[in-house]
Each structure stands twice: as C-alpha cells, then as structure tokens.
Amino acid sequence: MGRIDIICSHLPAADVFADVGCDHGYCTQYMLHNGLCRTAYISDISAESLKKAETLLSREVKEGRCIPVVADGLQGIASCDLVLIAGMGGEEIVHILKEGYLPQKFVLQPMKNTEKVRRYLVEQGARITKDFTFEDGKFYDLIVGECAEEGDSYTDWEYKFGRDNLLSPSPAFLKWVKQEKGKLDSRLLAPAMKRESREELRQKRYELEVILDALEGDV
Ligand SMILES: C[S@@+](CC[C@H](N)C(=O)[O-])C[C@H]1O[C@@H](n2cnc3c(N)ncnc32)[C@H](O)[C@@H]1O
C-alpha cells in the first residue's frame, strides 16, 4: 500500500472532517466517497495547492459537502471533529494545533520531529491509539488518536520511537532501525568530531542496538 492508502485506511468516521494542508485532496476524496463524513474542509496555505483539491472535488464543492479554505492551519475552520495533517514537519503540526485547537479525533503524519508531536499530544491529555512507522519508498510515522477523559502516558523511549513500534514492531520499523544504525556507524567512523557529538551519536547507536536486540527475535 502507498502512503496515501495507509493514511486513508486509518481515518475514522467523522461528522466534520478537516484536511489541513490538503494539496491534492485525495484523503478528502476517500472520506467523502466512502461516506465517512458529512462535511469536509479542504484547506491549504497555498491557493495553488488548494486548486488541485478543488478540481478533484469540484462536484462535492458544488453540492456544499466540501468547503475549500485558503488558510494557515486551522484558521478558517471554526470546528471539526476529525483533523488530518499529513506531509508536514512535526514542529509545523504542533504549531498548527497550538494556534488552532485539538479536535476530538486526529490523524497526523509528520515528516520529521515526530517526538515533538507525541509530546504535545500527551501534554494535551490526548490518547494515542496508533503510533507506528511504515514504508513507502521512504519511512513515515503515523499517529492516530482522540481526546479522551483519560489521557495517555508515554515512556521516553515511546516518545522517541513510537509506542506500537516498540510493542508490536513491524518489518518496516525493524528495517528503519537497521538503516539508522548503519548511518550512525558510518558517521562514527569520521575522524574529526566534537567530543559531545560523538557521545550523542554513541548514545543513539546504543538505543538502536538495544531495540534491535529486543526485536530481532520477535519479527
Ligand atoms: C507535502 S504537502 C502534503 C499534502 C498532503 N497532505 C499529503 O500528505 O500528501 C504539504 C502541504 O501543506 C501545505 N501547508 C504547509 N504549511 C501549511 C500551513 N501552515 N497551513 C496549511 N497548509 C500548509 C502546503 O502548501 C502543501 O500543500
């Protein structure tokens, strides 16, 4: 399955869905065509990007089931009960949620700094129901969750690596760990490096080694 298919397969049903940074609009098309939401916002900071989704969903826009918005993050979306923010950096995702709001349900696919997203969600008292790495040419993280009465608690390692990756590791995660360890091995061969940087790389490498030792028997 490709990245978009994997994201779509984790989108729950909602009343009002918001696809923030929608670009092409494929995920909104999936929600509307499968009857998974009553109304969908397609939103992008770039009018040019939004145009692609508006063209794809022109019939639904005409029918009033799909509302296009040129906006920064959740500005312009007064309320929704499910937000998708995919294909942006983790810091940008946190910024969007801080400046806007955390809807009842969320599906987030950060391109980097996933740890910051996890920390923000847990700080907000949200519950993370899925948190894993998948592969589609590159490696991607996907976080699915909801605002619940009882929040979540994460260990430092779960913040760094993703809870499902540690509890029920996929072959993609195992491959990612091996690849990252290989990169660190090469970087550690460099002769000139600040003492602190070398220590930091060694610590990262140690963590990956511990994970590999624990996982290799399981997958
Ligand atoms: C790499 S594309 C990802 C598109 C789609 N969500 C996906 O996952 O395939 C990132 C999109 O987010 C938009 N974007 C970036 N920052 C944004 C922000 N603060 N608010 C809304 N859209 C933003 C960009 O214009 C671009 O269309």
The ligand as an SDF file (V2000), in Angstrom:
LIG
                    3D

 27 29  0  0  0  0  0  0  0  0999 V2000
    3.8240   17.9190    1.1810 C   0  0  0  0  0  0  0  0  0  0  0  0
    2.2210   18.5750    1.0260 S   0  0  0  0  0  0  0  0  0  0  0  0
    1.2790   17.2920    1.7620 C   0  0  0  0  0  0  0  0  0  0  0  0
   -0.0250   17.1430    1.0880 C   0  0  0  0  0  0  0  0  0  0  0  0
   -0.9260   16.0580    1.6800 C   0  0  0  0  0  0  0  0  0  0  0  0
   -1.4000   16.4330    2.9810 N   0  0  0  0  0  0  0  0  0  0  0  0
   -0.2000   14.7600    1.7320 C   0  0  0  0  0  0  0  0  0  0  0  0
    0.0950   14.2780    2.8190 O   0  0  0  0  0  0  0  0  0  0  0  0
    0.0750   14.1970    0.6620 O   0  0  0  0  0  0  0  0  0  0  0  0
    2.1550   19.8330    2.2430 C   0  0  0  0  0  0  0  0  0  0  0  0
    1.0160   20.7960    2.0060 C   0  0  0  0  0  0  0  0  0  0  0  0
    0.8000   21.5470    3.1990 O   0  0  0  0  0  0  0  0  0  0  0  0
    0.6060   22.8900    2.8690 C   0  0  0  0  0  0  0  0  0  0  0  0
    0.9600   23.6660    4.0810 N   0  0  0  0  0  0  0  0  0  0  0  0
    2.1790   23.9040    4.5900 C   0  0  0  0  0  0  0  0  0  0  0  0
    2.0830   24.6350    5.7220 N   0  0  0  0  0  0  0  0  0  0  0  0
    0.7610   24.8480    5.9280 C   0  0  0  0  0  0  0  0  0  0  0  0
    0.0050   25.5160    6.9360 C   0  0  0  0  0  0  0  0  0  0  0  0
    0.5970   26.1290    7.9550 N   0  0  0  0  0  0  0  0  0  0  0  0
   -1.3370   25.5390    6.8280 N   0  0  0  0  0  0  0  0  0  0  0  0
   -1.9590   24.9450    5.7820 C   0  0  0  0  0  0  0  0  0  0  0  0
   -1.3040   24.3010    4.8060 N   0  0  0  0  0  0  0  0  0  0  0  0
    0.0330   24.2340    4.8770 C   0  0  0  0  0  0  0  0  0  0  0  0
    1.4820   23.1230    1.6410 C   0  0  0  0  0  0  0  0  0  0  0  0
    1.0410   24.2450    0.8970 O   0  0  0  0  0  0  0  0  0  0  0  0
    1.3100   21.7980    0.9100 C   0  0  0  0  0  0  0  0  0  0  0  0
    0.2350   21.8250    0.0020 O   0  0  0  0  0  0  0  0  0  0  0  0
  1  2  1  0
  2  3  1  0
  2 10  1  0
  3  4  1  0
  4  5  1  0
  5  6  1  0
  5  7  1  0
  7  8  2  0
  7  9  1  0
 10 11  1  0
 11 12  1  0
 11 26  1  0
 12 13  1  0
 13 14  1  0
 13 24  1  0
 14 15  1  0
 14 23  1  0
 15 16  2  0
 16 17  1  0
 17 18  1  0
 17 23  2  0
 18 19  1  0
 18 20  2  0
 20 21  1  0
 21 22  2  0
 22 23  1  0
 24 25  1  0
 24 26  1  0
 26 27  1  0
M  CHG  2   2   1   9  -1
M  END
$$$$
